Amino acid sequence: MSTSTAQLLDLTARAAGTTDPGALLEMLQAGHAHWCAGVAELRAHLTQRCAAMSDQEVAETCTRADVPWEPDTTREEAVAHLAFVEWDRSPAAMAYAELATRAAELGMCLAPG
């Protein structure tokens, strides 16, 4: 389990019992940073893994993950899209979604208002 995943799972567990909006906002901010780090880690891993693959093999990898590789998509874009989709399906991303939902229940969000 990556550090980002562990941190997101921990933050989400702590947020479930938090009623302090300030503390929850801090958790949400930290969670967002870990979400960004996690997707970047996965993208770097996939870029490295796909480096030895042919374009056809990368396209097949994308197809298996239900990530379309359109004719005008670059290899880099396809790998980035693959990373985002795989990350979005991960327990860490699901934990972050739960954290954001908990924050929203108390009126907290990261968007400037």
N, C-alpha and C positions, 0 to 999 in steps of 0.2 A: 504494500500500500504506500503510495507516495505521501510525502509530507503534506501536500495540498489537500489530498483526500482526507488524511487523518485530521487535519485542522478543520476542514469543513464539517466533517462528521461531529467533531467535538463542539464546534460553535453551534451547530444545529441542536445538539442535545442540550447545551446550556441555555439556548434561546427559548426552548420549550417551557422552561420554568421561570423565565424572566418577565417581570412586569414593568421594569424601569425602562422608559423610552430611551433615555440617554445611553444606558448600557446596551440596549438592543441596537441602537444606531451604530455604536462602536463595533458590535459584533457583525452587523451587516457590512460596514466598511471593510473590516478585516476579511470577511467572507468574500467580498468582491475581489479583493487583492489575491486571495488564494484561488478563486475561480479563474482569474486571468493567468496566474502562474501555472495552474494545472493545465489549462488549454495550451499554453506556450510549451510546457514540458512535453505534452503529448504530440504537439506539432513537430517539435525537434526530434522526438523519437521516430515518428512516422517518416519524416524527411530522411533520416538516416536509414531507416529500414527500406524505404522505397528507392534510395539512391542506387542500389544494386539491381533494381528491377527494370525491365523494359517498359516502355509506355503501355504496351499491351497488358503486361502484368499489373501495372498500376491501375489501368482501366478496369481490369477484372476484379482487383481488390476493391475498387470503388463500387463496382456493380454489386458485389457480395454485400456491401454495407448499405446498399440502396442510396448511393451517392452518384448522381448522374455526372458523367464527364462529357459535356457538350463539345461539339467540334471546335469551337473557338476558345475553349478553356485551356489555359496553360497547365503544364504539369504541376507547377508550384501552386496554382489556384486549386487544382484538383486535390492535392495533398492537404492544403489548408482547409478545404471544405470537408474532406474526410476526417481530419482531426477534430473540427468543430462538431460534426455529427457524432463521432465516437465519444467525444467528451460529454456531449449533451445527454447521452444515454448512460453515462457512468453514475455510480452511486454518489460520487462527489457532487456532480452537477445537480442531481436530484436533491441532495442535502441542501445545496445552496438555494434551490427553488423553494424548499420548505422553510429555510431561514428567511427568505424574502417574503414569503406568505405570512409568516409569524410577525415580521416587522410591519407589514401592511395592516395586519389586524390591530396594531397599536398606532396606526397612522404614520409609520416611518417608511421612508424610501430614500434612495440616493439621488433621484432626480431633483434638480433645483426647483423650488416651488415658489 
